[in-house]
Amino acid sequence: MNRPTDNGHAKNLGRVVPLPFDIDAAGWAFPVEGLGPGARVCLWVRGCSRSPRCPKCVSSELWAPGRRTPVREVAEQLRAPLRAAAGLTISGGEPFDQAREVLQLVRVVQSLAGDVEVLVYSGYLLEELSTVGEPARRLLQEIDILVDGPYDADAGDRLRWRGSDNQRVHLLSARAERHRTESDKPWDEPRPLRVQDLGGGEFRIIGIPRRGEAAQLQSAMNRVDCQRKPTAHGKGESWQKR
């Protein structure tokens, strides 16, 4: 696969970004199951400029931008867990709002951790991303799997790796074809969910719960004296001890 080199300044969806890039990342976790095939490293990014945004988005806490971190620093954090993982999943927020930064991150990760299978979630459709600009097109060339489309709370939620069944799984590389029979199967029940302790009394529930299951999780966390924190991260919920 050809990996184009960026030099100087680059236009990212209408804005100029100096090199090297900083990425607005909201944290990562390993091992994560359910956000793609196998036990993966999952990285969340902040910021979503889609209009309209998805009603009842499970990651609305990641719509607003936050603190940026050098791409190399984030990649160094991911190097060791990626060597034991089935791949890297990047979610948000909207990763394609930072297409140039995510592209550079993927390239640096590949140089540090080897040939990593990369899955990206996006609220945009593949057809939209193919016409939005050069950074997005280059990112599509670098990744293996794209899960596209807006979250639709009125659609079904039976299919694995998706928040709602209107979303599509695109296998973009030859090696991703090995997941062809798996990608359209229904979720195994119970779904893989996990709790990550973020420190300071804050917890993150990682995974894609069934419709209505988030409220049940909240009730369970309330029984251990926790409440939802407004600055949650990722697909799922984040909770803070009272």
C-alpha positions in Angstrom: 0.0 0.0 0.0 1.4 3.4 -0.9 1.8 5.8 2.0 2.0 9.4 0.8 4.4 11.7 2.7 3.1 15.1 4.0 5.4 18.1 4.0 5.0 21.7 5.2 1.5 22.7 6.0 -1.6 20.7 5.2 -5.2 21.7 4.8 -7.5 19.6 7.1 -11.2 20.0 6.1 -10.7 23.7 5.5 -8.1 24.6 8.1 -4.3 24.8 8.0 -2.5 22.6 10.5 1.3 22.9 11.0 3.4 19.8 11.2 4.1 17.9 13.4 0.4 17.4 14.3 -1.2 17.4 17.7 -4.3 15.2 18.1 -7.3 15.8 20.3 -7.4 12.4 22.0 -9.6 11.5 24.9 -7.9 8.3 26.1 -7.5 4.7 25.2 -8.2 1.2 26.6 -7.0 -2.4 26.1 -8.3 -5.0 25.8 -11.6 -4.0 24.3 -14.0 -6.4 22.7 -17.1 -5.6 20.6 -15.6 -2.5 18.9 -14.3 -4.6 16.0 -12.9 -8.1 15.6 -10.9 -9.6 18.5 -9.4 -7.9 21.6 -8.4 -4.5 20.4 -6.8 -1.2 21.6 -9.5 1.5 21.4 -8.6 5.2 21.1 -11.2 7.9 21.4 -10.9 11.3 19.8 -12.8 14.5 20.7 -14.7 16.9 18.4 -17.7 16.4 16.1 -18.7 19.0 13.6 -21.4 16.9 11.8 -24.7 18.8 11.3 -27.1 17.7 12.4 -25.5 15.6 15.1 -27.0 12.2 15.9 -29.9 12.4 18.4 -29.3 10.3 21.5 -25.6 9.9 20.6 -23.9 7.7 23.1 -20.7 9.7 22.8 -22.1 13.3 23.0 -19.6 14.1 25.7 -17.0 13.9 23.0 -18.6 16.5 20.7 -16.6 19.4 22.2 -12.8 19.8 21.6 -10.4 19.4 24.4 -6.6 19.3 25.1 -4.4 18.3 22.2 -1.5 15.9 22.5 1.5 15.3 20.1 0.7 12.4 17.8 4.1 10.8 18.5 3.3 10.8 22.3 -0.1 9.1 21.8 1.5 6.5 19.4 4.2 5.7 22.0 1.5 5.0 24.6 -0.2 2.6 22.2 2.9 0.8 21.1 3.2 -1.9 23.8 -0.6 -2.8 24.0 -0.9 -2.9 20.2 1.8 -5.6 20.0 -0.6 -7.9 22.0 -3.8 -6.7 20.3 -5.9 -7.8 17.3 -5.8 -4.3 16.0 -6.6 -0.6 16.7 -10.0 0.9 16.8 -10.4 4.7 16.6 -13.8 6.2 17.7 -15.1 9.5 18.8 -16.4 12.1 18.5 -15.8 12.2 14.8 -12.3 10.9 13.8 -12.6 12.3 10.2 -12.8 15.8 11.7 -9.1 15.2 12.4 -8.4 13.2 9.3 -4.9 14.6 8.9 -4.0 14.0 12.5 -5.5 10.5 12.6 -3.7 9.7 9.3 -0.4 10.7 10.8 -1.2 8.7 14.0 -1.9 5.5 12.0 1.3 5.9 10.1 3.4 6.4 13.2 1.7 3.5 15.0 2.5 1.3 12.0 6.1 2.3 12.2 6.3 1.6 16.0 4.1 -1.4 16.5 4.3 -3.2 13.1 1.5 -3.9 10.6 -1.6 -3.0 12.7 -5.2 -3.6 11.5 -7.0 -0.3 11.9 -10.8 0.2 12.3 -12.3 3.6 12.3 -15.9 4.7 13.3 -17.5 7.6 11.5 -20.9 9.3 11.4 -20.2 10.2 7.8 -21.0 7.8 4.9 -18.2 6.3 2.9 -19.6 8.1 -0.2 -19.3 11.4 1.7 -15.8 10.7 2.9 -14.6 9.9 -0.6 -15.4 13.4 -1.7 -14.7 15.5 1.4 -11.0 16.2 0.7 -7.5 14.7 0.3 -6.9 14.0 4.0 -10.0 11.9 4.3 -9.3 10.0 1.1 -5.7 9.3 2.2 -7.0 8.0 5.6 -9.4 5.7 3.9 -6.4 4.3 1.9 -4.5 3.5 5.2 -7.2 1.8 7.2 -8.7 -1.7 7.0 -12.2 -1.3 8.2 -14.7 1.6 8.3 -17.9 1.5 10.3 -19.9 4.4 8.7 -23.2 6.2 9.1 -25.0 8.2 11.8 -26.3 6.6 14.9 -30.1 6.1 14.6 -31.9 5.4 17.8 -35.0 4.3 15.9 -33.1 1.6 13.9 -32.5 -1.9 15.2 -29.4 -2.8 17.2 -28.8 -6.5 16.5 -25.7 -6.3 14.3 -22.2 -6.6 15.9 -19.8 -3.7 16.0 -22.5 -1.2 15.3 -24.4 1.2 17.5 -27.4 0.9 15.2 -28.2 -1.4 12.3 -28.3 1.3 9.7 -24.5 1.6 10.1 -22.4 -0.3 7.6 -19.1 -2.3 7.9 -16.8 -1.7 5.0 -13.8 -4.0 4.6 -11.3 -1.8 2.8 -8.2 -3.9 2.7 -7.4 -7.4 1.4 -6.6 -8.7 4.9 -9.9 -7.3 6.3 -11.8 -9.7 4.0 -11.1 -12.5 6.6 -13.9 -10.8 8.6 -16.5 -11.0 5.8 -18.6 -13.7 7.4 -18.3 -12.2 10.9 -19.1 -8.6 10.1 -22.8 -9.0 9.4 -23.6 -11.5 12.2 -25.8 -10.5 15.2 -24.3 -9.7 18.5 -23.5 -12.6 20.8 -25.3 -12.1 24.1 -24.4 -11.0 26.6 -22.5 -8.3 24.9 -18.9 -7.6 25.8 -18.9 -4.6 28.2 -16.2 -3.7 30.6 -15.5 -1.1 33.3 -12.3 1.0 33.1 -11.1 2.8 36.3 -9.8 6.2 35.1 -8.7 7.3 38.6 -10.1 10.0 40.7 -13.3 8.1 41.3 -14.2 8.1 37.5 -15.1 5.0 35.6 -15.7 4.3 32.0 -18.1 1.6 30.7 -16.7 0.4 27.4 -18.7 -1.3 24.7 -22.0 -0.9 22.9 -24.9 -1.7 25.2 -28.3 -2.9 24.0 -31.0 -0.3 23.6 -32.1 0.6 27.1 -29.2 -1.2 28.8 -27.4 2.1 29.6 -30.2 2.9 32.1 -29.8 -0.5 33.7 -26.0 0.1 34.0 -26.7 3.5 35.6 -29.0 1.9 38.2 -26.3 -0.7 38.9 -23.6 1.9 39.3 -25.9 4.0 41.5 -26.0 1.0 43.9 -22.3 1.4 44.4 -22.7 5.1 44.9 -21.6 6.3 41.4 -23.1 8.9 39.1 -22.7 9.6 35.4 -20.0 12.2 34.8 -20.8 14.8 32.1 -17.4 14.5 30.5 -17.8 10.8 29.5 -15.7 9.2 26.8 -16.2 6.7 24.1 -19.0 4.4 23.0 -20.7 3.6 26.3 -20.9 5.6 29.5 -18.5 7.1 32.0 -19.3 7.3 35.7 -17.8 9.1 38.7 -18.0 8.1 42.4 -20.0 10.4 44.5 
